[in-house]
Amino acid sequence: MKSIRFAIVMFSLVLGCSGVTYAQSAASTAAPTTPPPSLSKLNVSTMLAQMQTEAAQGNPDAPAPVQIAVQFLQLQPAQVPVFEQLLQARQTAVTPLFQGIAQREQQIQALVQSGGNPAEIGVLVIQVSALQQQIVQTQQAFLENLANLLDTDQQQRLAAVSLAAQLQPVVPAFEALQLF
C-alpha cells in the first residue's frame, strides 16, 4: 500500500512539474528572447567544479576562457572590466544555487533509498526546480547585460558562437558523409 501511495505521489509530481514546464515553455515562445539554457543536461557537480576552476586545464600557458572570449568578441579595453564584473556577479549568484541543488538531490536520493516520506521528496523536488529557475533567470539577466555591453558587430560574433554551439552535435554526421 505504501509503495502504491509513493508511486501515485511521484506520478502526480512528475505530471504537475511537466504541466508547469509546458506552461512556461508556451509562454516563453510568445515573446522572442534568448532561449534559456537547457536544464535537461545539467550536471550540478560538473558545473560547480567548472565554476570554481579559474585556470585552464592541461596546458598552463593556454589562454583562459575569458581571454579567448575577449579576443573573439574583440572587446574594447573599457569593456573588459565590465565583462569580467558581469561574469563574477553571475558566478557569485549561481554558485550557492548549484550547491543548494546538489544538497537537495543528495537528500532526495537518501530519502528514496530509505523509503522516505513522499511528501518530503516532493517538497525537495519542487525546491530543486525553483533553484533551477533562479539559475535560468540569472543567466538570462547576465545575457541581457552582456548584450547591452556589446556593439552590433560584437553581438553578431556572439550570435555566431551560439549558432556554432547548436550545430556542434550534428557536425560529426556531416563529416562522416563528407558533406563539407
ROTOR-520848 format. One record per residue: residue number from 1; x, y, z of N, C-alpha, C in turn. Coordinates in nm, 2 decimals, padded with zeros to 4 digits, always signed. Each point is the difference from the previous one (the first is absolute). Layout:
PT pos n_x n_y n_z ca_x ca_y ca_z c_x c_y c_z
PT NUM X Y Z X Y Z X Y Z
...
END
This chain:
PT pos n_x n_y n_z ca_x ca_y ca_z c_x c_y c_z
PT 1 +00.08 -00.12 +00.00 -00.08 +00.12 +00.00 +00.09 +00.13 +00.00
PT 2 +00.11 -00.01 +00.08 +00.08 +00.12 +00.01 +00.07 +00.02 -00.14
PT 3 +00.04 -00.10 -00.07 +00.06 +00.01 -00.13 -00.09 +00.06 -00.10
PT 4 -00.13 -00.04 +00.01 -00.10 +00.05 -00.10 -00.02 +00.15 +00.03
PT 5 -00.01 +00.04 +00.13 -00.01 +00.14 +00.03 +00.12 +00.08 -00.05
PT 6 +00.12 -00.06 +00.02 +00.12 +00.07 -00.04 +00.00 +00.02 -00.15
PT 7 -00.04 -00.11 -00.07 +00.00 +00.01 -00.15 -00.10 +00.11 -00.04
PT 8 -00.12 +00.01 +00.06 -00.10 +00.09 -00.04 +00.05 +00.15 +00.03
PT 9 +00.07 +00.02 +00.11 +00.05 +00.13 +00.04 +00.11 +00.04 -00.10
PT 10 +00.09 -00.09 -00.04 +00.11 +00.03 -00.09 -00.06 +00.02 -00.14
PT 11 -00.10 -00.08 -00.04 -00.06 +00.03 -00.13 -00.07 +00.13 +00.00
PT 12 -00.07 +00.04 +00.11 -00.06 +00.13 +00.00 +00.10 +00.11 +00.00
PT 13 +00.11 -00.01 +00.06 +00.11 +00.10 +00.00 +00.06 +00.01 -00.14
PT 14 +00.02 -00.11 -00.07 +00.06 +00.01 -00.13 -00.10 +00.06 -00.10
PT 15 -00.13 -00.04 +00.01 -00.10 +00.06 -00.08 -00.02 +00.15 +00.03
PT 16 +00.00 +00.04 +00.12 -00.01 +00.14 +00.04 +00.11 +00.08 -00.05
PT 17 +00.12 -00.05 +00.02 +00.12 +00.07 -00.05 +00.00 +00.01 -00.15
PT 18 -00.04 -00.10 -00.07 +00.00 +00.01 -00.14 -00.11 +00.10 -00.05
PT 19 -00.11 +00.01 +00.07 -00.10 +00.10 -00.04 +00.06 +00.14 +00.02
PT 20 +00.07 +00.02 +00.11 +00.06 +00.13 +00.03 +00.11 +00.03 -00.11
PT 21 +00.08 -00.10 -00.03 +00.10 +00.02 -00.10 -00.06 +00.03 -00.14
PT 22 -00.11 -00.07 -00.03 -00.07 +00.03 -00.13 -00.06 +00.14 +00.00
PT 23 -00.06 +00.04 +00.11 -00.05 +00.14 +00.01 +00.11 +00.10 -00.02
PT 24 +00.11 -00.02 +00.07 +00.11 +00.09 -00.01 +00.06 +00.01 -00.15
PT 25 +00.01 -00.12 -00.06 +00.05 +00.00 -00.14 -00.09 +00.06 -00.09
PT 26 -00.13 -00.02 +00.02 -00.10 +00.06 -00.09 +00.00 +00.15 +00.01
PT 27 +00.02 +00.05 +00.12 +00.00 +00.15 +00.03 +00.13 +00.05 -00.06
PT 28 +00.11 -00.07 +00.01 +00.13 +00.05 -00.05 +00.00 +00.01 -00.15
PT 29 -00.08 -00.08 -00.07 +00.00 +00.00 -00.15 -00.08 +00.12 -00.05
PT 30 -00.08 +00.06 +00.09 -00.07 +00.12 -00.04 +00.08 +00.12 -00.02
PT 31 +00.11 +00.01 +00.08 +00.09 +00.12 -00.01 +00.13 -00.05 -00.05
PT 32 +00.05 +00.06 -00.11 +00.13 -00.04 -00.05 +00.11 +00.05 +00.08
PT 33 +00.07 -00.09 +00.08 +00.11 +00.04 +00.08 +00.11 -00.11 -00.01
PT 34 +00.11 +00.02 +00.06 +00.10 -00.10 +00.00 -00.05 -00.13 +00.07
PT 35 +00.01 -00.11 -00.06 -00.05 -00.12 +00.06 +00.08 -00.04 +00.13
PT 36 -00.07 -00.04 +00.10 +00.07 -00.03 +00.12 +00.08 -00.13 -00.01
PT 37 +00.11 -00.01 +00.08 +00.08 -00.12 -00.02 -00.08 -00.12 +00.04
PT 38 +00.04 -00.11 -00.07 -00.07 -00.13 +00.03 +00.04 -00.05 +00.13
PT 39 -00.10 -00.04 +00.08 +00.03 -00.05 +00.14 +00.00 -00.16 -00.01
PT 40 -00.04 -00.05 -00.11 +00.00 -00.15 -00.01 +00.14 -00.06 +00.01
PT 41 +00.10 +00.07 -00.05 +00.13 -00.05 +00.01 +00.09 +00.06 +00.11
PT 42 -00.07 +00.06 +00.09 +00.07 +00.07 +00.11 +00.06 -00.10 +00.10
PT 43 +00.13 +00.00 +00.01 +00.07 -00.08 +00.10 +00.06 +00.09 +00.10
PT 44 -00.06 +00.01 +00.12 +00.03 +00.10 +00.10 +00.14 -00.02 +00.05
PT 45 +00.05 -00.12 +00.02 +00.14 -00.02 +00.05 +00.10 +00.05 -00.11
PT 46 -00.03 -00.02 -00.12 +00.09 +00.04 -00.11 +00.00 +00.15 +00.00
PT 47 -00.12 +00.06 +00.00 -00.01 +00.15 +00.00 +00.08 +00.07 +00.11
PT 48 -00.02 -00.06 +00.12 +00.07 +00.06 +00.12 +00.15 -00.01 -00.02
PT 49 +00.05 -00.11 -00.05 +00.14 -00.02 -00.02 +00.05 +00.10 -00.10
PT 50 -00.07 +00.01 -00.11 +00.04 +00.10 -00.11 +00.00 +00.14 +00.05
PT 51 -00.10 +00.04 +00.08 -00.01 +00.13 +00.05 +00.11 +00.04 +00.10
PT 52 +00.04 -00.10 +00.07 +00.10 +00.02 +00.11 +00.15 -00.01 -00.06
PT 53 +00.01 -00.05 -00.12 +00.13 -00.01 -00.06 +00.02 +00.11 -00.09
PT 54 +00.10 +00.09 +00.03 +00.02 +00.12 -00.08 +00.10 -00.02 -00.11
PT 55 +00.10 -00.08 +00.03 +00.11 -00.02 -00.10 -00.04 -00.11 -00.10
PT 56 +00.05 +00.01 -00.12 -00.03 -00.09 -00.11 +00.07 -00.14 +00.04
PT 57 -00.07 -00.11 -00.03 +00.06 -00.13 +00.03 +00.10 -00.04 -00.10
PT 58 +00.09 -00.08 +00.04 +00.10 -00.05 -00.09 +00.12 +00.09 -00.01
PT 59 +00.01 +00.07 -00.11 +00.11 +00.09 -00.03 -00.02 +00.13 +00.08
PT 60 +00.10 +00.03 +00.09 -00.01 +00.12 +00.08 +00.02 +00.13 -00.08
PT 61 +00.06 -00.02 -00.12 +00.02 +00.12 -00.08 -00.12 +00.03 -00.10
PT 62 -00.10 -00.09 +00.01 -00.12 +00.02 -00.09 -00.08 +00.12 +00.05
PT 63 -00.05 +00.08 -00.09 -00.08 +00.11 +00.04 -00.13 -00.04 +00.08
PT 64 -00.03 +00.08 +00.09 -00.12 -00.02 +00.08 -00.13 +00.02 -00.08
PT 65 -00.11 -00.06 +00.03 -00.12 +00.02 -00.08 -00.04 +00.15 -00.01
PT 66 +00.03 +00.08 +00.11 -00.04 +00.14 -00.01 +00.09 +00.07 -00.11
PT 67 +00.13 -00.04 +00.00 +00.08 +00.06 -00.10 -00.04 -00.03 -00.14
PT 68 -00.04 -00.13 -00.02 -00.05 -00.04 -00.14 -00.13 +00.08 -00.03
PT 69 -00.09 +00.01 +00.09 -00.12 +00.07 -00.03 +00.03 +00.15 -00.03
PT 70 +00.08 +00.06 +00.08 +00.04 +00.14 -00.02 +00.06 +00.02 -00.14
PT 71 +00.09 -00.09 -00.04 +00.06 +00.01 -00.13 -00.10 -00.03 -00.11
PT 72 -00.08 -00.10 +00.01 -00.09 -00.03 -00.11 -00.11 +00.10 -00.02
PT 73 -00.05 +00.05 +00.11 -00.10 +00.11 -00.01 +00.06 +00.14 -00.03
PT 74 +00.13 +00.00 +00.01 +00.07 +00.13 -00.03 -00.05 +00.11 +00.10
PT 75 +00.00 -00.03 +00.13 -00.04 +00.10 +00.10 +00.10 +00.11 +00.00
PT 76 -00.05 +00.12 +00.02 +00.08 +00.12 +00.02 +00.06 -00.01 +00.14
PT 77 +00.11 +00.07 +00.03 +00.06 -00.01 +00.13 -00.09 +00.05 +00.11
PT 78 -00.09 +00.09 -00.03 -00.09 +00.05 +00.10 -00.11 -00.10 +00.03
PT 79 -00.03 -00.09 -00.09 -00.10 -00.10 +00.01 +00.04 -00.12 +00.09
PT 80 +00.13 -00.03 -00.01 +00.06 -00.12 +00.07 -00.04 +00.00 +00.15
PT 81 +00.03 +00.11 +00.08 -00.03 -00.01 +00.14 -00.15 -00.02 +00.03
PT 82 -00.09 +00.06 -00.09 -00.14 -00.01 +00.02 -00.04 -00.15 -00.03
PT 83 +00.06 -00.06 -00.10 -00.03 -00.14 -00.04 +00.04 -00.09 +00.12
PT 84 +00.12 +00.03 +00.05 +00.05 -00.09 +00.12 -00.09 +00.02 +00.12
PT 85 -00.05 +00.12 +00.02 -00.09 +00.03 +00.12 -00.13 -00.08 -00.02
PT 86 -00.05 +00.00 -00.13 -00.13 -00.07 -00.03 +00.02 -00.15 +00.03
PT 87 +00.12 -00.06 -00.05 +00.03 -00.14 +00.03 +00.01 -00.03 +00.14
PT 88 +00.06 +00.09 +00.08 +00.02 -00.02 +00.14 -00.13 +00.00 +00.07
PT 89 -00.09 +00.10 -00.03 -00.13 +00.01 +00.06 -00.08 -00.12 -00.02
PT 90 +00.00 -00.05 -00.13 -00.07 -00.12 -00.03 +00.05 -00.12 +00.08
PT 91 +00.13 -00.02 +00.01 +00.05 -00.11 +00.08 -00.03 +00.01 +00.14
PT 92 +00.00 +00.12 +00.06 -00.03 +00.02 +00.14 -00.15 -00.03 +00.02
PT 93 -00.08 +00.03 -00.09 -00.15 -00.02 +00.01 -00.03 -00.15 -00.01
PT 94 +00.06 -00.07 -00.10 -00.05 -00.14 -00.02 +00.08 -00.10 +00.08
PT 95 +00.11 +00.02 +00.05 +00.08 -00.10 +00.08 -00.09 -00.05 +00.11
PT 96 -00.06 +00.09 +00.09 -00.08 -00.06 +00.11 -00.12 -00.07 -00.05
PT 97 -00.05 +00.04 -00.12 -00.12 -00.07 -00.06 +00.04 -00.14 -00.04
PT 98 +00.11 -00.02 -00.06 +00.05 -00.13 -00.04 +00.03 -00.09 +00.12
PT 99 +00.05 +00.06 +00.11 +00.03 -00.07 +00.12 -00.13 -00.04 +00.06
PT 100 -00.10 +00.08 +00.00 -00.13 -00.03 +00.06 -00.07 -00.12 -00.08
PT 101 +00.02 +00.00 -00.13 -00.06 -00.11 -00.08 +00.08 -00.13 +00.03
PT 102 +00.13 +00.01 +00.01 +00.07 -00.12 +00.03 -00.04 -00.06 +00.14
PT 103 -00.01 +00.09 +00.10 -00.04 -00.05 +00.13 -00.14 -00.06 +00.00
PT 104 -00.09 +00.06 -00.07 -00.14 -00.06 -00.01 -00.01 -00.13 -00.08
PT 105 +00.09 -00.01 -00.10 +00.00 -00.12 -00.08 +00.05 -00.11 +00.09
PT 106 +00.10 +00.02 +00.08 +00.05 -00.10 +00.09 -00.11 -00.04 +00.10
PT 107 -00.07 +00.10 +00.05 -00.11 -00.03 +00.10 -00.11 -00.08 -00.07
PT 108 -00.03 +00.03 -00.12 -00.10 -00.08 -00.08 +00.04 -00.14 -00.01
PT 109 +00.13 -00.02 -00.04 +00.05 -00.13 -00.02 +00.00 -00.08 +00.13
PT 110 +00.04 +00.06 +00.10 +00.00 -00.07 +00.13 -00.14 -00.04 +00.05
PT 111 -00.10 +00.09 -00.03 -00.14 -00.02 +00.04 -00.06 -00.12 -00.09
PT 112 +00.04 +00.01 -00.12 -00.06 -00.11 -00.09 +00.06 -00.13 +00.04
PT 113 +00.13 -00.01 +00.02 +00.06 -00.12 +00.04 -00.05 -00.06 +00.13
PT 114 -00.03 +00.09 +00.09 -00.05 -00.04 +00.14 -00.15 -00.02 +00.00
PT 115 -00.07 +00.03 -00.11 -00.14 -00.01 +00.00 -00.06 +00.11 +00.08
PT 116 +00.05 +00.12 -00.02 -00.04 +00.12 +00.08 -00.14 +00.04 -00.04
PT 117 -00.04 +00.11 +00.07 -00.13 +00.06 -00.02 -00.01 +00.06 -00.14
PT 118 -00.10 -00.04 -00.08 -00.02 +00.05 -00.13 -00.02 +00.15 +00.00
PT 119 -00.07 +00.05 +00.10 -00.02 +00.14 +00.01 +00.13 +00.08 +00.01
PT 120 +00.09 -00.05 +00.08 +00.13 +00.06 +00.02 +00.08 +00.00 -00.13
PT 121 -00.01 -00.11 -00.07 +00.07 -00.01 -00.13 -00.06 +00.10 -00.10
PT 122 -00.13 +00.01 +00.00 -00.07 +00.10 -00.09 +00.04 +00.14 +00.03
PT 123 +00.01 +00.03 +00.13 +00.04 +00.14 +00.03 +00.14 +00.03 -00.05
PT 124 +00.09 -00.10 +00.02 +00.14 +00.02 -00.05 +00.00 +00.01 -00.15
PT 125 -00.08 -00.08 -00.07 +00.00 +00.01 -00.15 -00.05 +00.14 -00.04
PT 126 -00.10 +00.05 +00.06 -00.05 +00.13 -00.03 +00.11 +00.11 +00.03
PT 127 +00.07 -00.02 +00.11 +00.11 +00.09 +00.04 +00.11 +00.00 -00.11
PT 128 +00.04 -00.12 -00.05 +00.10 -00.01 -00.10 -00.05 +00.07 -00.13
PT 129 -00.12 -00.02 -00.03 -00.06 +00.07 -00.12 +00.00 +00.15 +00.02
PT 130 -00.03 +00.05 +00.11 +00.01 +00.15 +00.03 +00.14 +00.05 -00.01
PT 131 +00.09 -00.07 +00.05 +00.14 +00.04 -00.01 +00.05 +00.00 -00.14
PT 132 -00.04 -00.10 -00.08 +00.03 +00.00 -00.14 -00.05 +00.12 -00.08
PT 133 -00.12 +00.03 +00.04 -00.07 +00.12 -00.06 +00.08 +00.13 +00.03
PT 134 +00.05 +00.01 +00.13 +00.08 +00.11 +00.04 +00.13 +00.01 -00.09
PT 135 +00.06 -00.12 -00.02 +00.12 +00.00 -00.08 -00.03 +00.05 -00.15
PT 136 -00.11 -00.05 -00.05 -00.04 +00.04 -00.14 -00.02 +00.16 +00.00
PT 137 -00.07 +00.05 +00.10 -00.02 +00.14 +00.01 +00.13 +00.08 +00.01
PT 138 +00.09 -00.05 +00.08 +00.13 +00.06 +00.02 +00.07 +00.00 -00.13
PT 139 +00.00 -00.11 -00.08 +00.07 -00.01 -00.13 -00.07 +00.10 -00.10
PT 140 -00.13 +00.01 +00.00 -00.06 +00.09 -00.09 +00.03 +00.14 +00.03
PT 141 +00.01 +00.04 +00.13 +00.03 +00.14 +00.04 +00.15 +00.02 -00.05
PT 142 +00.08 -00.10 +00.02 +00.14 +00.02 -00.04 +00.01 +00.02 -00.15
PT 143 -00.07 -00.08 -00.08 +00.01 +00.02 -00.14 -00.06 +00.13 -00.05
PT 144 -00.10 +00.05 +00.07 -00.06 +00.13 -00.03 +00.10 +00.11 +00.02
PT 145 +00.07 -00.01 +00.12 +00.10 +00.10 +00.03 +00.12 -00.01 -00.09
PT 146 +00.03 -00.12 -00.04 +00.11 -00.01 -00.10 -00.04 +00.06 -00.13
PT 147 -00.12 -00.03 -00.05 -00.04 +00.06 -00.12 +00.00 +00.15 +00.00
PT 148 -00.03 +00.06 +00.12 +00.00 +00.15 +00.01 +00.15 +00.05 +00.00
PT 149 +00.09 -00.08 +00.04 +00.14 +00.04 +00.00 +00.06 -00.01 -00.15
PT 150 -00.05 -00.09 -00.08 +00.06 -00.02 -00.13 -00.05 +00.09 -00.11
PT 151 +00.08 +00.04 -00.09 -00.04 +00.07 -00.12 -00.06 -00.10 -00.10
PT 152 -00.05 +00.05 -00.11 -00.07 -00.09 -00.10 +00.09 -00.11 -00.05
PT 153 +00.13 +00.04 -00.04 +00.09 -00.10 -00.05 +00.03 -00.11 +00.10
PT 154 +00.02 +00.04 +00.13 +00.03 -00.09 +00.10 -00.12 -00.09 +00.03
PT 155 -00.12 +00.05 -00.01 -00.12 -00.08 +00.02 -00.02 -00.10 -00.11
PT 156 +00.04 +00.03 -00.12 +00.00 -00.09 -00.11 +00.10 -00.12 +00.02
PT 157 +00.12 +00.04 +00.05 +00.10 -00.10 +00.03 -00.05 -00.10 +00.11
PT 158 -00.07 +00.06 +00.10 -00.06 -00.09 +00.11 -00.11 -00.09 -00.06
PT 159 -00.08 +00.06 -00.09 -00.11 -00.08 -00.06 +00.07 -00.12 -00.08
PT 160 +00.11 +00.03 -00.07 +00.06 -00.10 -00.08 +00.05 -00.12 +00.09
PT 161 +00.06 +00.03 +00.12 +00.04 -00.10 +00.09 -00.12 -00.08 +00.05
PT 162 -00.11 +00.07 +00.03 -00.12 -00.07 +00.04 -00.05 -00.10 -00.11
PT 163 +00.00 +00.05 -00.12 -00.04 -00.09 -00.11 +00.10 -00.12 -00.02
PT 164 +00.13 +00.03 +00.02 +00.10 -00.11 -00.01 -00.03 -00.11 +00.11
PT 165 -00.03 +00.05 +00.12 -00.03 -00.09 +00.11 -00.12 -00.09 -00.03
PT 166 -00.10 +00.06 -00.07 -00.12 -00.08 -00.03 +00.03 -00.10 -00.11
PT 167 +00.09 +00.03 -00.09 +00.03 -00.08 -00.11 +00.11 -00.11 +00.03
PT 168 +00.07 +00.02 +00.11 +00.11 -00.09 +00.03 -00.04 -00.15 +00.01
PT 169 -00.12 -00.03 +00.05 -00.03 -00.15 +00.01 -00.02 -00.06 -00.13
PT 170 -00.04 +00.07 -00.11 -00.02 -00.06 -00.13 +00.12 +00.00 -00.09
PT 171 +00.10 +00.07 +00.04 +00.12 +00.01 -00.09 +00.07 -00.14 -00.03
PT 172 +00.01 -00.09 +00.10 +00.06 -00.13 -00.03 -00.08 -00.08 -00.10
PT 173 -00.13 +00.01 -00.01 -00.08 -00.07 -00.10 +00.04 +00.06 -00.14
PT 174 +00.01 +00.13 -00.01 +00.03 +00.06 -00.12 +00.14 -00.03 -00.05
PT 175 +00.09 -00.01 +00.10 +00.14 -00.03 -00.03 +00.00 -00.15 -00.05
PT 176 -00.07 -00.09 +00.06 +00.00 -00.14 -00.04 -00.06 -00.01 -00.14
PT 177 -00.09 +00.08 -00.04 -00.06 +00.00 -00.13 +00.08 +00.08 -00.10
PT 178 +00.10 +00.07 +00.04 +00.09 +00.08 -00.08 -00.08 +00.11 -00.07
PT 179 -00.09 +00.06 +00.08 -00.09 +00.11 -00.06 +00.07 +00.14 +00.00
PT 180 +00.12 +00.01 +00.05 +00.07 +00.12 -00.01 +00.15 -00.02 +00.00
END
